[in-house]
Amino acid sequence: MKNIKRFFGIVLTLVLAFSVVGCGDGKGGAKLDMSISTADNVTKVLRVADAYNGGTEVHIELAKGETEGAQIILRPNKNVKNFTVTAGELKSGTNVIAASAWTVYQEMYTETYERSKEIEDESLPLGEYPDALIPMEYAVSGGINNIESGTNQGVYVSLTAPETAAAGTYSGKFTVTADGNTFEVPANVVVYDFVISQESHSKTSFLIWKDILINGELDSSLSMYKTYYDFLLDYRINAYELPAEHGDTDGFVASADAYFDNPKVASYGIPFVLKTIYDPAFTRSPHHMGIDYAHMKESIRALAEASTNERNLLSKAYYYLHSIIDEFDHNNASDYAVFVDEKLGVMENELVAELDAEGFFKLGETDELRDAILNLPHVATMVYGIKEGELLPTTNGITPQIDAFRTDYERQVYQELMDNGDEVWWYSCVWPINPFPSYHIDDHLISARELSVMQKYYGIEGNLFWAVNGYVNWNRTAGMDHEKLEDLYTVANRAANRNGDGYLMYPGKPFGSDKPFPSLRLETIRDGQEDYEYLWQLEQEYEKLGVDYKSVFDTVADKLFTGMYTNYNSSSFYSVRRLLARLIELVQSDAEFAIDDIEFIKETVNITFSANENAEITLSDAEKTLVSTANGRKTYNTLFSLTNENNALVLTAISGSYTGNLNFALSGKAARVSEFDDAASLENIKVPLDSTKELNTNSEFAIDGNSVKVVLSGHDFGNDFDNKDFEPSVTFAVNGLGIAVEKLYRFTADVYNDGDAVQMFLKINQSNGMSEKTEGILLRPGWNKVIINQFHTLSANARGRIQSVEIALSNLLDESDNAYTRTLYIDNAYILAEGDLR
Amino acid sequence: MKKCIKIAFLLAAVLSLTVFFAACGKGGAEVIDPNLMAGFETEKEIYQTGFINNFGKIEHSDKHVTQGKYSLKAEVHGRLNVIYSQYERFNNPAMVIASENYIFSKTDFSDVGKVSFDVYADDDKDSEIVLFVEGSGVEMVESIAEVGRTTLKANTANNVTFAFSRESVGSKIKLDMIRRFYIAFEGRSSIDDEPMTYYIDNVRIETTTVAVKSTAKTSKPGELCFFDDPDDIYRVFATGADAMCSSRLSINYDLKYVSQGSGSLRIDIPRHSSRTGTEGAIDQTGIRLLRSLFENRDWSDYDANEYSFTFDVYNPSNEPLAVEMQFYSGNKVVYHGITVAPNSWSDKNLTKMPLSAIKQNFVEVEAMDMILFRIPQTPHSSEAPFRTVYIDNISVVSNNT
């Protein structure tokens, strides 16, 4: 009997011993060492990685009414079983922002076992990326608030500054408690002196897949859909469909009526009902899946009837018939898309005629409604963008993928549509991928944020994203559905082998929450939407004063991205935000200060600015000239040389009791490549064998002085491979000009194109023989100001090896491979370095 | 004693590994009862259960429990205004129970005689429920077969037990490759309907030792399907409708509607339930022939210039009936349509489809992988909710016949 007891005793002891080792919780009573660092909100700190060497305090700058975040990175030296982080109140003198203005989230990690398909950026390693943000209280109640020794645990802190908060610099702290140990993290918050627009001006159409809500929330009812819809509104995102049952016209209109006045609602789709149709007019396939046009007409009529001219429910409505028109160019369905759009047009005209007959449009009173019916945007997605000769269903609402805006030429196509009053949207679904902006997990977070800035800068009306709640594995089917996820929080690859694609949210139900949880990416998207509003507000303020905002926008864009390539530089990004905030503050102040124009001319910059005529503007280290006084404003000009490593416009504006400062970082040093005023200057440029160069003295083809005439010639090598590879070009040496090539960020030249419009690109040549080619730029007939900023897409090492740049064209061969020539006149070639804050 | 210690170490290792995997690992099925497919006892089990077609809302409940401590409360919504066009799919709200799940693991159902579950229908009206099974089809594609359907009595604890007809299911799906079961509910038919509430529990199988009856059949020369044998019902599939509105297939022995032999196929096609019918509506229903009926045939016996497909259709209504035969090979399809006069058999001269016409499109008749009969759905009529059609004598005949 004793033996038996002893036997079981041994068994029990060993069971416990093996179990502790297996689960490995690492108990210990000694004082916990924890390294604590802080990060901004566009940085992804991987869980298993080196200790993050960030800041020592949480630093946030934001406008009143804005939400902005930061991160605290915890890294204990032993396993932590329980931790929590709490926020304290913020104080600035006697002003207080309550602790409740903070939301604290524990970051959850999702592992990328394979890099998102086709992403080549080596700076995006495989690993455990932070994504799900679990509100701290749910992290605690859900028992996930533990940290493995020697790993990073991110805590995301989000602050919404009250609209009534006083501007200023606030201090506060966070308290980290871990297994009985307490740590403090200081917080420093700058509240700008303006209220961010609470109205969202960027249209969005992000799809909530109602059917699969149940996979995460155990609920796919309309009530849960509405919860998700409302949750997205907090992120300044509009779901495609308003909360209403499918096909319920009354419900849809009631919902439109209820949400129309919500400032966060900028757009909503008009729901459609599918219908199989026989229509011989569509000869390719008379039997086809279409929509119930009668139902659509009924919905639009109901919207119109619920509207007034002052409160036009149609003004935020659009068509998006995703089930029948989806990537029509990719699916070879342009003809069908056109057919459908024509039927929508017929339907709209019928409806207007009916309403006319009923006396709905009362003389001059409801013209706006009539126009709205006849001009509803038709969001129609396409993959490749508009190509020459493309059959388009509509130009009002055309929605190419984001990377279809990559070249100057492509953007010009859409700009022309916008100039005609059409809406242009863009969208992402699986594509694009890095280096273009994406919402993928293994991409730079900042690109998701800057996408909204790009949207505003390029005038893109709306942003469409295909799925926010992919609680399903779209990669694999399981019978009539897709496979369920092994885990709702940690599976990154859910669609098309692109990590993070198809979802931006996480279900709250498994943690006992009746609301979903955001992702780090969703927070970033909201931040971008708010950045959009900064630009919108500046634009509005400038327009009120009759000041052109374009040069400020150009300068801002230039600091953040080139074309559709972001520069991934977070310090540049935050300096731009600070600059925009300051410009908004200055223009809203009694000084009404605004920058009218910024023009880089050779090695100088010429800045025109204006202010209320009673304001006193004082420049630091520069002289100003009064240009004009009109309409109560004084306009000044200043010209200064870009001779310093950092060049900035520094000024003070004083008006009455108001004093405001501006430090507008412009650039680094400028250097002349050549002005081509003498034959000797031609020695520094090269052209290939068949091409020629000569000094041009005809002033018609020179901006000032002389220029270089380059006759570029195509060449037939007798085989397609070489013919395609050859790019006639003119090469300029850019090293040895007094600018460290690794700081080079802009090449400019005046180029006269003596022929039809043609696409050129810049080749950036390195000492190791490698060459990078920029996206195409359209050379229009006549003079062109060529500005190329795309140096940042090269790695730091590659930038250090830059030797020369080439203005290149594609091989000049006609259809029979006969070579022809193109004459260019080039003047004033300069390079510019980036300053410390580009 | 040394032996005891060794055993102790061994036991300890085994037990500790068990503890480890239970605590830390995702692990496999936690089988409570080998015949219990779903008991809804844990949240994990509920999350593993699928719910499709805008199912509605689900939660744990301690009401109407028939097994364990909990049942599953389901507030069933369902899709509205859907198009019933997807081949062999249904659009009704359904819960999906995988044959390999958290508490159950079985893919070979060749020894299963019954499937049952308990449903408390917490509503004032009766409703229909259908059990489907899905797995690797005998024709190499994932297929679905209906196990059974029944009416749930309102405000009643219903025990639903379906005989698992291995002959019927096995004619479409490999019995040893069953992957999931679908319990399909009616869902709402209009926006004004309140969602129905059910409590579901104790989904289980019952095994049997009775051998599966063979349904293999060798076609006679020329015959594809004569519908004389009751098992011929397993040689056709109803297509193009949702679960609750699918065509009902049965073998008819009323000789008035038989063109050869002793039986014919009766198809009761529901008139369209959700809309009133509009111009050119092509919502179609119909049947598909089991591929093995024509795939296994030695077509070298049939000279394409001398033989034709043919079939007979009886239209017992007072309105003309359009029927279209569709021959598929991959993306290619050959159509052959006829109109059958009211209360008449089809004209034999019109129903013939020369093999040469198919050959022109497919290269060879052997490449054919699907034969469908399509019949347009017609608007809903409260007087006659179904439209009935009879098909018989699907065969290959000489052009001279």
Boltz contact constraints between the chains, C-beta under 6 A:
constraints:
  - contact:
      token1: [A, 7]
      token2: [B, 4]
      max_distance: 6.0
  - contact:
      token1: [A, 7]
      token2: [B, 8]
      max_distance: 6.0
  - contact:
      token1: [A, 10]
      token2: [B, 8]
      max_distance: 6.0
  - contact:
      token1: [A, 11]
      token2: [B, 8]
      max_distance: 6.0
  - contact:
      token1: [A, 11]
      token2: [B, 11]
      max_distance: 6.0
  - contact:
      token1: [A, 11]
      token2: [B, 12]
      max_distance: 6.0
  - contact:
      token1: [A, 14]
      token2: [B, 12]
      max_distance: 6.0
  - contact:
      token1: [A, 15]
      token2: [B, 12]
      max_distance: 6.0
  - contact:
      token1: [A, 15]
      token2: [B, 15]
      max_distance: 6.0
  - contact:
      token1: [A, 15]
      token2: [B, 16]
      max_distance: 6.0
  - contact:
      token1: [A, 18]
      token2: [B, 16]
      max_distance: 6.0
  - contact:
      token1: [A, 19]
      token2: [B, 16]
      max_distance: 6.0
  - contact:
      token1: [A, 19]
      token2: [B, 19]
      max_distance: 6.0
  - contact:
      token1: [A, 22]
      token2: [B, 20]
      max_distance: 6.0
  - contact:
      token1: [A, 23]
      token2: [B, 23]
      max_distance: 6.0
  - contact:
      token1: [A, 23]
      token2: [B, 24]
      max_distance: 6.0
  - contact:
      token1: [A, 211]
      token2: [B, 54]
      max_distance: 6.0
  - contact:
      token1: [A, 214]
      token2: [B, 51]
      max_distance: 6.0
  - contact:
      token1: [A, 214]
      token2: [B, 55]
      max_distance: 6.0
  - contact:
      token1: [A, 218]
      token2: [B, 58]
      max_distance: 6.0
  - contact:
      token1: [A, 219]
      token2: [B, 57]
      max_distance: 6.0
  - contact:
      token1: [A, 220]
      token2: [B, 54]
      max_distance: 6.0
  - contact:
      token1: [A, 220]
      token2: [B, 55]
      max_distance: 6.0
  - contact:
      token1: [A, 221]
      token2: [B, 56]
      max_distance: 6.0
  - contact:
      token1: [A, 221]
      token2: [B, 57]
      max_distance: 6.0
  - contact:
      token1: [A, 221]
      token2: [B, 77]
      max_distance: 6.0
  - contact:
      token1: [A, 245]
      token2: [B, 80]
      max_distance: 6.0
  - contact:
      token1: [A, 245]
      token2: [B, 191]
      max_distance: 6.0
  - contact:
      token1: [A, 246]
      token2: [B, 80]
      max_distance: 6.0
  - contact:
      token1: [A, 246]
      token2: [B, 81]
      max_distance: 6.0
  - contact:
      token1: [A, 247]
      token2: [B, 80]
      max_distance: 6.0
  - contact:
      token1: [A, 247]
      token2: [B, 81]
      max_distance: 6.0
  - contact:
      token1: [A, 248]
      token2: [B, 191]
      max_distance: 6.0
  - contact:
      token1: [A, 273]
      token2: [B, 81]
      max_distance: 6.0
  - contact:
      token1: [A, 274]
      token2: [B, 83]
      max_distance: 6.0
  - contact:
      token1: [A, 276]
      token2: [B, 85]
      max_distance: 6.0
  - contact:
      token1: [A, 276]
      token2: [B, 282]
      max_distance: 6.0
  - contact:
      token1: [A, 276]
      token2: [B, 283]
      max_distance: 6.0
  - contact:
      token1: [A, 278]
      token2: [B, 280]
      max_distance: 6.0
  - contact:
      token1: [A, 278]
      token2: [B, 282]
      max_distance: 6.0
  - contact:
      token1: [A, 287]
      token2: [B, 282]
      max_distance: 6.0
  - contact:
      token1: [A, 479]
      token2: [B, 134]
      max_distance: 6.0
  - contact:
      token1: [A, 479]
      token2: [B, 180]
      max_distance: 6.0
  - contact:
      token1: [A, 480]
      token2: [B, 89]
      max_distance: 6.0
  - contact:
      token1: [A, 481]
      token2: [B, 50]
      max_distance: 6.0
  - contact:
      token1: [A, 481]
      token2: [B, 52]
      max_distance: 6.0
